[in-house]
Amino acid sequence: MLAARLRHGGARIQLGELVIDRIAHRATRAGRALDLLPREYALLLALVEAGGRPIARAALIRDLWGLGFDPGTNRVEVNVSRLRAKLDRGEAWPMLRTVRGRGYCLIAPDAIGA
């Protein structure tokens, strides 16, 4: 289970080589700063806190944008795409995964045999 691989150290969360500093609102992967915009940071934090379970698009719209309905835009997809580019760029394996029909999730390296 992903939750067992998450390490919480107060303001710091670590998932493999991904480290999130909740106080500074910063994240690094393998020591490389991700330089996230506020919405990208919130999306990353939501995915980490989901503990490896996929988060549906509707849940992201509700939780990150505060909307109880789908506005019919691609804002979720755009933010996921931007986060994926920053998080997975230059890495041997992608952490941010799309689970068809279920949503988006973060996968730890040992969960995929890396």
N, CA, C and O atoms as a MOPAC input file, in Angstrom:
PM7 MOZYME 1SCF
protein

 N      0.84200 1    -1.18400 1     0.00000 1
 C      0.00000 1     0.00000 1     0.00000 1
 C      0.88400 1     1.24200 1     0.00000 1
 O      1.90000 1     1.28800 1     0.69300 1
 N      0.49600 1     2.23800 1    -0.77100 1
 C      1.27700 1     3.45900 1    -0.91400 1
 C      1.41700 1     4.18800 1     0.41300 1
 O      2.47400 1     4.75300 1     0.69400 1
 N      0.37600 1     4.18500 1     1.23000 1
 C      0.42700 1     4.90300 1     2.50200 1
 C      1.59200 1     4.42200 1     3.36800 1
 O      2.16000 1     5.20400 1     4.13000 1
 N      1.94400 1     3.16100 1     3.25800 1
 C      3.04800 1     2.62100 1     4.04000 1
 C      4.38600 1     3.18100 1     3.56400 1
 O      5.34200 1     3.21600 1     4.33900 1
 N      4.47500 1     3.61400 1     2.32400 1
 C      5.71400 1     4.15700 1     1.78000 1
 C      5.80600 1     5.67100 1     1.92600 1
 O      6.85500 1     6.25800 1     1.66200 1
 N      4.71400 1     6.30700 1     2.34400 1
 C      4.72900 1     7.74200 1     2.57100 1
 C      5.37400 1     8.01500 1     3.92200 1
 O      5.04700 1     7.36700 1     4.91600 1
 N      6.27700 1     8.95800 1     3.95300 1
 C      6.88700 1     9.33400 1     5.23000 1
 C      6.50600 1    10.77000 1     5.54300 1
 O      6.81400 1    11.69200 1     4.78700 1
 N      5.83400 1    10.94000 1     6.66400 1
 C      5.45800 1    12.27500 1     7.12600 1
 C      6.42400 1    12.69500 1     8.21500 1
 O      6.64900 1    11.95500 1     9.17300 1
 N      6.98400 1    13.85100 1     8.07600 1
 C      7.87000 1    14.38500 1     9.10000 1
 C      7.41500 1    15.78100 1     9.45400 1
 O      8.14100 1    16.74800 1     9.22100 1
 N      6.21700 1    15.90200 1    10.01600 1
 C      5.66800 1    17.21000 1    10.32700 1
 C      5.28900 1    17.93900 1     9.06000 1
 O      4.29300 1    17.60800 1     8.41600 1
 N      6.08200 1    18.93200 1     8.70100 1
 C      5.78800 1    19.74600 1     7.53300 1
 C      6.32900 1    19.11800 1     6.24800 1
 O      6.11600 1    19.65100 1     5.15900 1
 N      7.01300 1    18.00800 1     6.36900 1
 C      7.64900 1    17.38300 1     5.20600 1
 C      6.99500 1    16.03400 1     4.90200 1
 O      6.77800 1    15.21400 1     5.79400 1
 N      6.69200 1    15.83100 1     3.63300 1
 C      6.14800 1    14.55600 1     3.16300 1
 C      7.10300 1    14.01500 1     2.11400 1
 O      7.54800 1    14.74500 1     1.22800 1
 N      7.41400 1    12.73400 1     2.21800 1
 C      8.30500 1    12.12500 1     1.23500 1
 C      7.66000 1    10.87200 1     0.67100 1
 O      7.16500 1    10.02300 1     1.41300 1
 N      7.67400 1    10.76800 1    -0.64800 1
 C      7.21400 1     9.58700 1    -1.36000 1
 C      8.32400 1     9.21100 1    -2.32700 1
 O      8.42900 1     9.77700 1    -3.41500 1
 N      9.15200 1     8.25500 1    -1.92600 1
 C     10.31800 1     7.91500 1    -2.73600 1
 C     11.22200 1     9.13000 1    -2.85700 1
 O     11.62900 1     9.71200 1    -1.85100 1
 N     11.53400 1     9.51100 1    -4.08200 1
 C     12.41500 1    10.65500 1    -4.30500 1
 C     11.66800 1    11.98700 1    -4.38700 1
 O     12.28100 1    13.02900 1    -4.61800 1
 N     10.35400 1    11.95500 1    -4.20000 1
 C      9.53800 1    13.16400 1    -4.16600 1
 C      9.46300 1    13.66200 1    -2.72600 1
 O      9.07100 1    12.92100 1    -1.82400 1
 N      9.84100 1    14.92200 1    -2.51900 1
 C      9.78900 1    15.53100 1    -1.19300 1
 C      8.96100 1    16.80500 1    -1.29000 1
 O      9.20300 1    17.66000 1    -2.14200 1
 N      7.97100 1    16.91600 1    -0.38900 1
 C      7.11100 1    18.09200 1    -0.35700 1
 C      7.29300 1    18.78700 1     0.98000 1
 O      7.18300 1    18.16500 1     2.03600 1
 N      7.57100 1    20.07200 1     0.92600 1
 C      7.68300 1    20.91200 1     2.11300 1
 C      6.38400 1    21.70100 1     2.21600 1
 O      6.15600 1    22.63700 1     1.44900 1
 N      5.53000 1    21.31900 1     3.16900 1
 C      4.20700 1    21.92400 1     3.29700 1
 C      4.26900 1    23.36200 1     3.80400 1
 O      3.35400 1    24.14100 1     3.53700 1
 N      5.30400 1    23.72700 1     4.51300 1
 C      5.40700 1    25.10100 1     5.02300 1
 C      5.85500 1    26.04800 1     3.90800 1
 O      5.26300 1    27.11100 1     3.71800 1
 N      6.89500 1    25.66300 1     3.17600 1
 C      7.42100 1    26.50100 1     2.09900 1
 C      6.61800 1    26.36600 1     0.80300 1
 O      6.84400 1    27.12500 1    -0.14000 1
 N      5.69000 1    25.41800 1     0.74300 1
 C      4.91700 1    25.13600 1    -0.47000 1
 C      5.84400 1    24.86300 1    -1.65000 1
 O      5.69200 1    25.42800 1    -2.73400 1
 N      6.81600 1    23.97200 1    -1.40100 1
 C      7.77800 1    23.59900 1    -2.43000 1
 C      7.85400 1    22.09400 1    -2.52400 1
 O      7.55000 1    21.37400 1    -1.57300 1
 N      8.26900 1    21.63000 1    -3.69700 1
 C      8.45000 1    20.19800 1    -3.90700 1
 C      9.69600 1    19.97200 1    -4.74000 1
 O     10.05600 1    20.78000 1    -5.59700 1
 N     10.35300 1    18.83500 1    -4.46100 1
 C     11.51100 1    18.43200 1    -5.24100 1
 C     11.36500 1    16.96300 1    -5.61000 1
 O     10.73300 1    16.19000 1    -4.89000 1
 N     11.94300 1    16.59400 1    -6.71600 1
 C     12.03700 1    15.18600 1    -7.08900 1
 C     13.49100 1    14.90500 1    -7.40300 1
 O     14.07800 1    15.54100 1    -8.27800 1
 N     14.06600 1    13.96400 1    -6.69700 1
 C     15.47700 1    13.60700 1    -6.84500 1
 C     16.36900 1    14.84000 1    -6.69900 1
 O     17.37500 1    14.97700 1    -7.39600 1
 N     15.98600 1    15.73900 1    -5.78000 1
 C     16.76900 1    16.93700 1    -5.52000 1
 C     16.52100 1    18.08500 1    -6.47000 1
 O     17.06400 1    19.17200 1    -6.27400 1
 N     15.71900 1    17.87300 1    -7.49300 1
 C     15.43000 1    18.91300 1    -8.49100 1
 C     14.16100 1    19.66000 1    -8.09800 1
 O     13.10600 1    19.04600 1    -7.94300 1
 N     14.25200 1    20.98400 1    -7.93400 1
 C     13.08900 1    21.80000 1    -7.58500 1
 C     12.06700 1    21.74300 1    -8.72100 1
 O     12.42600 1    21.83600 1    -9.89500 1
 N     10.79200 1    21.59100 1    -8.36000 1
 C      9.75300 1    21.45400 1    -9.37500 1
 C      9.16400 1    22.78500 1    -9.82300 1
 O      8.53200 1    22.83500 1   -10.87800 1
 N      9.34300 1    23.85700 1    -9.07300 1
 C      8.88600 1    25.19100 1    -9.45300 1
 C      7.40200 1    25.17500 1    -9.84700 1
 O      7.04400 1    25.51800 1   -10.97400 1
 N      6.56000 1    24.77600 1    -8.91000 1
 C      5.13200 1    24.61300 1    -9.16600 1
 C      4.35100 1    25.89500 1    -8.92200 1
 O      4.65300 1    26.65800 1    -8.00500 1
 N      3.34600 1    26.11900 1    -9.75400 1
 C      2.37900 1    27.18000 1    -9.52200 1
 C      1.45600 1    26.73200 1    -8.38500 1
 O      1.36700 1    25.53500 1    -8.11000 1
 N      0.77300 1    27.65800 1    -7.72300 1
 C     -0.07600 1    27.27800 1    -6.58100 1
 C     -1.08100 1    26.15700 1    -6.87100 1
 O     -1.24300 1    25.26100 1    -6.04300 1
 N     -1.74300 1    26.18300 1    -8.00100 1
 C     -2.72800 1    25.13900 1    -8.31200 1
 C     -2.03800 1    23.79300 1    -8.56800 1
 O     -2.56400 1    22.74400 1    -8.19800 1
 N     -0.86700 1    23.82700 1    -9.19800 1
 C     -0.10200 1    22.59800 1    -9.42500 1
 C      0.35500 1    21.99400 1    -8.09700 1
 O      0.31800 1    20.77800 1    -7.90800 1
 N      0.78300 1    22.85900 1    -7.18600 1
 C      1.18700 1    22.39300 1    -5.86300 1
 C      0.00000 1    21.76100 1    -5.13800 1
 O      0.14200 1    20.69200 1    -4.54400 1
 N     -1.15800 1    22.39900 1    -5.17600 1
 C     -2.35800 1    21.86700 1    -4.52600 1
 C     -2.75300 1    20.52500 1    -5.13900 1
 O     -3.16800 1    19.61200 1    -4.42500 1
 N     -2.62500 1    20.40500 1    -6.44600 1
 C     -2.93100 1    19.14800 1    -7.13400 1
 C     -1.96200 1    18.05300 1    -6.69200 1
 O     -2.38500 1    16.93400 1    -6.40400 1
 N     -0.67700 1    18.36200 1    -6.63700 1
 C      0.31900 1    17.39000 1    -6.19800 1
 C      0.04200 1    16.93700 1    -4.76800 1
 O      0.10500 1    15.74400 1    -4.47100 1
 N     -0.26100 1    17.87000 1    -3.89400 1
 C     -0.54800 1    17.54100 1    -2.50200 1
 C     -1.79100 1    16.65300 1    -2.39700 1
 O     -1.80400 1    15.69800 1    -1.62100 1
 N     -2.81800 1    16.95800 1    -3.16000 1
 C     -4.03800 1    16.13400 1    -3.16000 1
 C     -3.73200 1    14.71400 1    -3.62100 1
 O     -4.24000 1    13.75000 1    -3.04800 1
 N     -2.90600 1    14.58300 1    -4.65200 1
 C     -2.56000 1    13.25700 1    -5.16600 1
 C     -1.73800 1    12.46700 1    -4.15000 1
 O     -1.95800 1    11.26800 1    -3.97900 1
 N     -0.80400 1    13.11900 1    -3.48200 1
 C      0.00200 1    12.44200 1    -2.46600 1
 C     -0.88200 1    12.00500 1    -1.30700 1
 O     -0.76400 1    10.87900 1    -0.82300 1
 N     -1.75200 1    12.87900 1    -0.86900 1
 C     -2.61800 1    12.57000 1     0.27000 1
 C     -3.64500 1    11.47900 1    -0.04400 1
 O     -4.20800 1    10.88000 1     0.87200 1
 N     -3.89000 1    11.21800 1    -1.32400 1
 C     -4.83100 1    10.16000 1    -1.70500 1
 C     -4.24300 1     8.77000 1    -1.47000 1
 O     -4.96100 1     7.77400 1    -1.55200 1
 N     -2.97300 1     8.69700 1    -1.18500 1
 C     -2.35200 1     7.42600 1    -0.82500 1
 C     -2.33400 1     6.38900 1    -1.93600 1
 O     -2.47500 1     5.19500 1    -1.67000 1
 N     -2.16400 1     6.82700 1    -3.17200 1
 C     -2.06700 1     5.89200 1    -4.28900 1
 C     -3.39300 1     5.56200 1    -4.94800 1
 O     -3.42700 1     4.90500 1    -5.98900 1
 N     -4.48600 1     6.01500 1    -4.34700 1
 C     -5.80400 1     5.79200 1    -4.95300 1
 C     -6.06000 1     6.85700 1    -6.00500 1
 O     -5.69500 1     8.01600 1    -5.80600 1
 N     -6.67700 1     6.49100 1    -7.11700 1
 C     -6.99300 1     7.49500 1    -8.13600 1
 C     -7.99900 1     8.52100 1    -7.61400 1
 O     -8.91200 1     8.18600 1    -6.85800 1
 N     -7.82000 1     9.75800 1    -8.02300 1
 C     -8.76400 1    10.83100 1    -7.70000 1
 C     -9.49500 1    11.17800 1    -8.98200 1
 O     -8.87400 1    11.49100 1    -9.99700 1
 N    -10.80500 1    11.12300 1    -8.93100 1
 C    -11.63300 1    11.41500 1   -10.10900 1
 C    -11.57900 1    12.89800 1   -10.45800 1
 O    -11.36400 1    13.75100 1    -9.59700 1
 N    -11.77700 1    13.17500 1   -11.71800 1
 C    -11.80200 1    14.53600 1   -12.22900 1
 C    -12.82100 1    15.38500 1   -11.45900 1
 O    -12.52600 1    16.51800 1   -11.07900 1
 N    -14.01400 1    14.83600 1   -11.23200 1
 C    -15.07000 1    15.57300 1   -10.52100 1
 C    -14.62900 1    15.92700 1    -9.09900 1
 O    -14.94100 1    17.01200 1    -8.61000 1
 N    -13.91400 1    15.03100 1    -8.43900 1
 C    -13.42600 1    15.30800 1    -7.08900 1
 C    -12.38400 1    16.42300 1    -7.11000 1
 O    -12.36000 1    17.26000 1    -6.20800 1
 N    -11.53100 1    16.44600 1    -8.11900 1
 C    -10.54100 1    17.51400 1    -8.24400 1
 C    -11.22100 1    18.85800 1    -8.48600 1
 O    -10.82500 1    19.86700 1    -7.90200 1
 N    -12.23700 1    18.87800 1    -9.33800 1
 C    -12.98000 1    20.12300 1    -9.60000 1
 C    -13.61800 1    20.62100 1    -8.30700 1
 O    -13.58500 1    21.81600 1    -8.01500 1
 N    -14.18700 1    19.71900 1    -7.54700 1
 C    -14.83600 1    20.08500 1    -6.28400 1
 C    -13.80500 1    20.56500 1    -5.25000 1
 O    -13.97800 1    21.61700 1    -4.63500 1
 N    -12.74200 1    19.78900 1    -5.07000 1
 C    -11.80000 1    20.06800 1    -3.98800 1
 C    -10.80400 1    21.18900 1    -4.30500 1
 O    -10.46000 1    21.97100 1    -3.41900 1
 N    -10.34500 1    21.27500 1    -5.54000 1
 C     -9.32800 1    22.28100 1    -5.87500 1
 C     -9.89700 1    23.58100 1    -6.41900 1
 O     -9.30400 1    24.64400 1    -6.23500 1
 N    -11.05000 1    23.50500 1    -7.09000 1
 C    -11.65400 1    24.70200 1    -7.65000 1
 C    -12.90200 1    25.13100 1    -6.88800 1
 O    -13.44000 1    26.21000 1    -7.13400 1
 N    -13.36300 1    24.29400 1    -5.96700 1
 C    -14.52800 1    24.64400 1    -5.16000 1
 C    -15.83000 1    24.66500 1    -5.92800 1
 O    -16.75700 1    25.38900 1    -5.56400 1
 N    -15.91100 1    23.87600 1    -6.99200 1
 C    -17.13300 1    23.84600 1    -7.80600 1
 C    -17.87400 1    22.53800 1    -7.59200 1
 O    -17.26400 1    21.47000 1    -7.54200 1
 N    -19.17400 1    22.62500 1    -7.46700 1
 C    -20.00200 1    21.43800 1    -7.30000 1
 C    -20.55300 1    20.92300 1    -8.60700 1
 O    -21.45500 1    20.08500 1    -8.62000 1
 N    -20.01700 1    21.41900 1    -9.70800 1
 C    -20.47300 1    21.00200 1   -11.03400 1
 C    -19.28800 1    21.05100 1   -11.98600 1
 O    -18.28100 1    21.70000 1   -11.70200 1
 N    -19.41200 1    20.36800 1   -13.10900 1
 C    -18.36100 1    20.38100 1   -14.12000 1
 C    -18.59000 1    21.58600 1   -15.02600 1
 O    -19.60800 1    21.64500 1   -15.71500 1
 N    -17.67300 1    22.54200 1   -15.04200 1
 C    -17.85900 1    23.74600 1   -15.85700 1
 C    -17.66800 1    23.50900 1   -17.35400 1
 O    -17.84700 1    24.42300 1   -18.16000 1
 N    -17.30800 1    22.29400 1   -17.71900 1
 C    -17.14500 1    21.98200 1   -19.13500 1
 C    -15.85300 1    22.50400 1   -19.73800 1
 O    -15.75600 1    22.68600 1   -20.95100 1
 N    -14.86500 1    22.74300 1   -18.89500 1
 C    -13.57100 1    23.20000 1   -19.39500 1
 C    -12.54400 1    22.08600 1   -19.21100 1
 O    -12.82100 1    21.05700 1   -18.59500 1
 N    -11.37000 1    22.31600 1   -19.75400 1
 C    -10.29000 1    21.32600 1   -19.61800 1
 C     -9.27900 1    21.73900 1   -18.55100 1
 O     -8.11500 1    21.34500 1   -18.62300 1
 N     -9.70000 1    22.51400 1   -17.57500 1
 C     -8.76800 1    23.03400 1   -16.57400 1
 C     -8.06400 1    21.93000 1   -15.78700 1
 O     -6.89100 1    22.07400 1   -15.44400 1
 N     -8.75400 1    20.84400 1   -15.50000 1
 C     -8.11000 1    19.74400 1   -14.77800 1
 C     -7.01600 1    19.13100 1   -15.64400 1
 O     -5.88900 1    18.93200 1   -15.19100 1
 N     -7.35800 1    18.83900 1   -16.88100 1
 C     -6.39600 1    18.21700 1   -17.78600 1
 C     -5.17400 1    19.10800 1   -18.01400 1
 O     -4.04600 1    18.61700 1   -18.07100 1
 N     -5.39500 1    20.39600 1   -18.14100 1
 C     -4.28700 1    21.33300 1   -18.34800 1
 C     -3.36000 1    21.33000 1   -17.13300 1
 O     -2.14000 1    21.26200 1   -17.28200 1
 N     -3.93300 1    21.40400 1   -15.93800 1
 C     -3.10900 1    21.40900 1   -14.72900 1
 C     -2.40500 1    20.08100 1   -14.51300 1
 O     -1.26000 1    20.06200 1   -14.06000 1
 N     -3.05800 1    18.97100 1   -14.82500 1
 C     -2.40700 1    17.65900 1   -14.72000 1
 C     -1.24900 1    17.58400 1   -15.71600 1
 O     -0.17400 1    17.08300 1   -15.38700 1
 N     -1.46700 1    18.07300 1   -16.91100 1
 C     -0.42300 1    18.05900 1   -17.93400 1
 C      0.78500 1    18.89100 1   -17.50400 1
 O      1.92700 1    18.46300 1   -17.66800 1
 N      0.53500 1    20.06700 1   -16.95800 1
 C      1.63300 1    20.92600 1   -16.49300 1
 C      2.38500 1    20.29200 1   -15.33600 1
 O      3.61500 1    20.32800 1   -15.28800 1
 N      1.63300 1    19.70600 1   -14.39600 1
 C      2.27200 1    19.03800 1   -13.26500 1
 C      3.08400 1    17.84200 1   -13.74100 1
 O      4.21000 1    17.63600 1   -13.28900 1
 N      2.52600 1    17.06100 1   -14.64200 1
 C      3.22900 1    15.88800 1   -15.17200 1
 C      4.53900 1    16.31300 1   -15.84600 1
 O      5.56500 1    15.65600 1   -15.66700 1
 N      4.51400 1    17.38800 1   -16.60600 1
 C      5.72000 1    17.86300 1   -17.28400 1
 C      6.80300 1    18.24700 1   -16.27500 1
 O      7.98100 1    17.96100 1   -16.48900 1
 N      6.41300 1    18.88100 1   -15.19700 1
 C      7.39000 1    19.30900 1   -14.19300 1
 C      7.85200 1    18.15000 1   -13.31600 1
 O      9.02800 1    18.07300 1   -12.96300 1
 N      6.95700 1    17.26600 1   -12.96900 1
 C      7.26400 1    16.16300 1   -12.05600 1
 C      8.05500 1    15.05300 1   -12.74100 1
 O      9.00900 1    14.52700 1   -12.16800 1
 N      7.66900 1    14.69900 1   -13.94600 1
 C      8.23200 1    13.51900 1   -14.60600 1
 C      9.28400 1    13.82600 1   -15.66500 1
 O      9.90400 1    12.90500 1   -16.19500 1
 N      9.49300 1    15.08300 1   -15.97900 1
 C     10.46200 1    15.47300 1   -17.01600 1
 C     11.86300 1    14.96100 1   -16.67000 1
 O     12.37500 1    15.21300 1   -15.57900 1
 N     12.46300 1    14.25100 1   -17.60100 1
 C     13.82800 1    13.77900 1   -17.44300 1
 C     13.99300 1    12.59900 1   -16.50100 1
 O     15.12100 1    12.20200 1   -16.20900 1
 N     12.92000 1    12.04300 1   -16.03000 1
 C     12.99200 1    10.92000 1   -15.09900 1
 C     12.82200 1     9.59700 1   -15.84700 1
 O     12.22600 1     9.55500 1   -16.92300 1
 N     13.34400 1     8.53700 1   -15.27500 1
 C     13.28700 1     7.22000 1   -15.91100 1
 C     11.88700 1     6.61300 1   -15.87500 1
 O     11.55900 1     5.77600 1   -16.71600 1
 N     11.05900 1     7.02000 1   -14.91600 1
 C      9.71200 1     6.47000 1   -14.78000 1
 C      8.76500 1     7.57400 1   -14.32100 1
 O      9.14100 1     8.42800 1   -13.51800 1
 N      7.55700 1     7.55400 1   -14.82400 1
 C      6.58300 1     8.58300 1   -14.44200 1
 C      5.88700 1     8.24700 1   -13.12700 1
 O      5.48300 1     7.10600 1   -12.90100 1
 N      5.75100 1     9.24300 1   -12.27200 1
 C      5.00600 1     9.06200 1   -11.02500 1
 C      3.52100 1     9.36800 1   -11.21100 1
 O      2.66800 1     8.69500 1   -10.63100 1
 N      3.21700 1    10.37000 1   -12.01000 1
 C      1.83500 1    10.79800 1   -12.20700 1
 C      1.20300 1     9.95200 1   -13.30600 1
 O      1.62900 1     9.98200 1   -14.46000 1
 N      0.19400 1     9.21000 1   -12.92300 1
 C     -0.45000 1     8.27700 1   -13.84700 1
 C     -1.91400 1     8.63300 1   -14.06200 1
 O     -2.58000 1     9.14400 1   -13.16100 1
 N     -2.39900 1     8.35900 1   -15.25200 1
 C     -3.81800 1     8.44700 1   -15.56400 1
 C     -4.38100 1     7.04400 1   -15.48500 1
 O     -3.86900 1     6.12400 1   -16.12400 1
 N     -5.43100 1     6.87900 1   -14.70500 1
 C     -6.10200 1     5.59200 1   -14.58200 1
 C     -7.40800 1     5.73100 1   -15.34800 1
 O     -8.36100 1     6.34800 1   -14.87100 1
 N     -7.43700 1     5.16300 1   -16.51500 1
 C     -8.57500 1     5.33100 1   -17.41500 1
 C     -9.89800 1     5.01900 1   -16.71300 1
 O    -10.07500 1     3.95000 1   -16.13000 1
 N    -10.81700 1     5.97600 1   -16.78500 1
 C    -12.13900 1     5.81300 1   -16.20400 1
 C    -12.21100 1     6.06600 1   -14.71000 1
 O    -13.29800 1     6.03900 1   -14.13200 1
 N    -11.04500 1     6.31700 1   -14.06000 1
 C    -11.05000 1     6.51000 1   -12.59900 1
 C    -10.42600 1     7.82300 1   -12.16100 1
 O    -10.83300 1     8.37900 1   -11.14000 1
 N     -9.45000 1     8.33600 1   -12.90200 1
 C     -8.84100 1     9.60500 1   -12.51800 1
 C     -7.33200 1     9.58200 1   -12.60200 1
 O     -6.75200 1     8.96800 1   -13.49800 1
 N     -6.70500 1    10.25900 1   -11.65700 1
 C     -5.25900 1    10.43500 1   -11.64800 1
 C     -4.70400 1     9.98900 1   -10.29900 1
 O     -5.36700 1    10.11200 1    -9.27000 1
 N     -3.47600 1     9.47000 1   -10.32000 1
 C     -2.84300 1     9.04700 1    -9.07000 1
 C     -1.32500 1     9.17400 1    -9.19100 1
 O     -0.77500 1     9.28900 1   -10.28600 1
 N     -0.66900 1     9.14900 1    -8.03200 1
 C      0.79000 1     9.09700 1    -7.96900 1
 C      1.20000 1     7.68900 1    -7.61400 1
 O      0.61600 1     7.06100 1    -6.73100 1
 N      2.21100 1     7.19700 1    -8.31000 1
 C      2.73000 1     5.85100 1    -8.08600 1
 C      4.16700 1     5.96800 1    -7.58900 1
 O      4.98400 1     6.68000 1    -8.17300 1
 N      4.46100 1     5.26500 1    -6.51100 1
 C      5.82200 1     5.23000 1    -5.98900 1
 C      6.67600 1     4.32400 1    -6.84600 1
 O      6.14800 1     3.40600 1    -7.47400 1
 N      8.00000 1     4.55300 1    -6.89600 1
 C      8.86600 1     3.75300 1    -7.75500 1
 C      8.82700 1     2.25600 1    -7.44900 1
 O      8.85200 1     1.44400 1    -8.37500 1
 N      8.76600 1     1.87600 1    -6.18600 1
 C      8.76600 1     0.45500 1    -5.86300 1
 C      7.45200 1    -0.22000 1    -6.22200 1
 O      7.39200 1    -1.44800 1    -6.29900 1
 N      6.39400 1     0.56100 1    -6.44400 1
 C      5.11100 1    -0.00600 1    -6.84500 1
 C      5.12500 1    -0.44500 1    -8.29900 1
 O      4.28400 1    -1.23900 1    -8.72100 1
 N      6.09600 1     0.08000 1    -9.07800 1
 C      6.16900 1    -0.27900 1   -10.49300 1
 C      7.44300 1    -1.04900 1   -10.80700 1
 O      7.75500 1    -1.29500 1   -11.97200 1
 N      8.16800 1    -1.42400 1    -9.77900 1
 C      9.36100 1    -2.22700 1    -9.98300 1
 C     10.58000 1    -1.46000 1   -10.40400 1
 O     11.52300 1    -2.04300 1   -10.93800 1
 N     10.58700 1    -0.14600 1   -10.17300 1
 C     11.75600 1     0.65800 1   -10.55300 1
 C     12.82600 1     0.56800 1    -9.50000 1
 O     13.88600 1     1.17800 1    -9.64300 1

